[in-house]
Amino acid sequence: MAKRGKRYKDAVKKAGEKESLNLSDAIEKAKENSYSNFTGSIDLHVSINVPKDTDPKSIRSAITLPNATGDQDKQIIVFTEDKADEAEKAGAVKAGLEDLIKAVKDGSIDFDVAIASPSVMPKIGQLGKILGPKGLMPSPKNGTVTEDIKSAVEEYLKGKSNFACDEGGVLHISLGKADMETEKLVENAKSFIEEVVKVVGKPRPIVLKSIHVSPSMGPSVPVELEN
């Protein structure tokens, strides 16, 4: 486990005991706990009870939060044989197939979201070992495998975000910048939590194990669970 720096330890000491707070107060506390020299984000971490015989990493989807997070400048690529022009006009940084596959293999292109036409999925399956662990492999579950390339690109540019469960059964998402109104951050958090419950497909009290909010730099704050 990485050693924590002095600034983090000082922030923990200043924050005091980690008592669970309601969502609004927890977000306010997370803002106070931030010690970054830049306007960081407020992040939400939802720990769930993963259903028996379910691979945690198979729990994934996408969501457009009700309030813009300030992270709309996404780099999007599109794997397609016949809609490259359409994708780039919609805002994709690069679109195509063979050249794009090569660029991903070479690591010569940076991107946040990958979208694909259904017909090319057999050809980009070879990228699974590269994109899969990063949560970037196109999937019908989050709308990144679609015939409607234009709408998919536009949705992600407007703030749609992918999310996936890690091996420890925790899902993470940025709620927005630390200088956003707390009320808007609360709305984003509630929307995400309800989407997680929906994706897991179990009653809320069964799904949720714990919830924490944290600044980009600083200690996290536990949130009271509501039935």
N, C-alpha and C positions, 0 to 999 in steps of 0.2 A: 504493500500500500504506500502510495506517495506521501512524503512528509509534507505537512501543512506549514506554510510560511508564517512569519510573525504577524503580518497584517490580518491573515485569516484568524489566527489565534486571538488576536486583539479584538476582532469583530465578534468572535464567539463569546469572549468574556463580557463584552459590552452588551451583547444580546441577552445574556442571562439564561435562566432555565428555559428549556424547550417545552412550554406548555402548549397544548392544542388550542387553537383559536378558531373563531368562525372565519369563513373564507375572506371576508372583507378585511378584518383585522389582521389576518395572516399575511395578506398581500401588503398591507401598510407596514407590517413588521419587516417583511422581506425587503421593502424599499429602504427602511432604516438600516438594515443589516448590510446593504451594499457598500463596498469600499473601493469600487473601481473609479478610475479617473476619467471614465467615459460614460455616456448614457447607455448602460447595458440593458439587458432584457430581464423580465420576470418570467421564470419558467415553472411549469407545473409537472409534478411527478406523481403518477397514479399507480400504486401497487395493487395488483389484483390477485384474486384466487383463480388460478388457471384451471379450467375444467379438466377433469381426469382424462387421460389419454389424448390430450391436446398439446401439440407443439406450441410453446409460447410464441415463437416467431411467426406462426401462421395467423396470429391475431393482428390484423393490420387493416387499415382503411385510409380514408382521406377526409378532410373537413375544411370548409370555409367558415372561419370564425365570424361572429356577427360584427366585430369591430376590427378594422384593419390593424395589423400588428406592427406596421412600419418596416416589414421585411418582404416587400413586394418585388424587389429587384432580383428576381430569380433568373438563373441561367438555365434555359430549357433546350433540350435536343430532341429531335423526333426521328425515329427510324421508320422510313417509308420509301416505297418505290415510286409512287405516282403523285404524292401530295407534298413534295418538298417546297415548292413555291408557295403553296397555301400556308404551310407551317411557318415559313420564314416571314411571310407578310403578317401573320398573326402575332409574331414576336419571338419565335424560336431563334436561338443564336446559330443553330446549324441543323440541317435536315438532309436526309439521304439514307443510304444503306451501306454499301460496301466500304466506302471511304470513312463513314462514321464508325462502323464496326472496327476498322483498323485504328482509328484515332483513339477509341476507348481502350483497345488492347494495348496500344503504345503508351497510354496515359498522357496523351498530348492535348487533351481537351478537358476543361473544367466545367462542371454543370451541377445543378441542384435537382433537376427533375428530368427523367427520360420518359418519353411517350412513344408509343408504337402503333402502327396499323396492325390489325389482327393477322393479315396475310404474311407479315414478315416475322412473326414470332418464332417459327421453326428455324429461321436463319440467325436470329440473335440469341437463341438458346445457348450458344457457345459462350456468351458473355455472363451466364448465370453465376459463375464462380467469382467474377469480378464485381458485378453489380449487386448480386444477392446479399452478401454480407454488409454492404453499405445501405441496404434498403432502397436501392435505385432501380431494381429490375422492374420493367413495366408489368403491370398486373391489372386484370379486369376488376379486382376488388377495390382499387382506388381510382378507377377511371382512366388509367394511363395506357390501357389497351383499348382502342376505340376507332371507329370509322370517322367520327366527328373530330378530326384533328384540330380544326380551327377553334371550336368551343373549348376543347381540353386545354390548349395552350392559353387561351384567354382566361380561363378559370384560375389557373395556377399563377398567372401574372396578377390577378386581382387579389391573391392572398390564400388560395387553397393550399393546404399543407398535408403531406403524407404523415402517417404515424404508424409505428409498429411496436410490438411488445419485445422487450429484450429477453434474454435467457433467464433472467431473475424474476420475470413476471412484472416488470415495470414499464409503463408507457410515459414518454416525455414529449412535451410540446412547449414552444415559446408562446406566452400569452400576449406579448407585446413589449414595447419599450418601458423602462422604469419610470419615464416621465408621463406616461399615459394616465388618464384619470382612473382611479381605483375602481370606480363603478363599471367602466368599460372592461377592465381586466377581469373583474368578477363575472361579467356576462360571458366573456370568452371562456373562462374556466368552467362555468356551469355547462356551457354548450359542449365543451370537450368531454367532460365527465359523463354527460348523458349519452354522447356518441360512443364512448367506450362501453358503457353498459349495454347499449343497443348491439354493438358488434359482438360482444361476448354472448349475448342472448340469454342471460340469466337475470333473475330479480336483483335489483340494486344492492340490497344488504348482503347478498351472497357474493357478488362480484367484487366489491371494493374492500380492500384490506387496509390501506392507508393512503393518505394524500399529503404531499408536501409542496410548498412553494419556495422558490429560492431566487436570489438575484444572480446575475452572471458571475459575480465575484462576491462571496459572502455566505454565511451559514443559512441553511434551510429552516423553514418554520412548519411544524405539523398543523394540519387542518382538521377540525372536528368533523367526524363523519355524520352525515344525516341519512336517515332511512328514507 
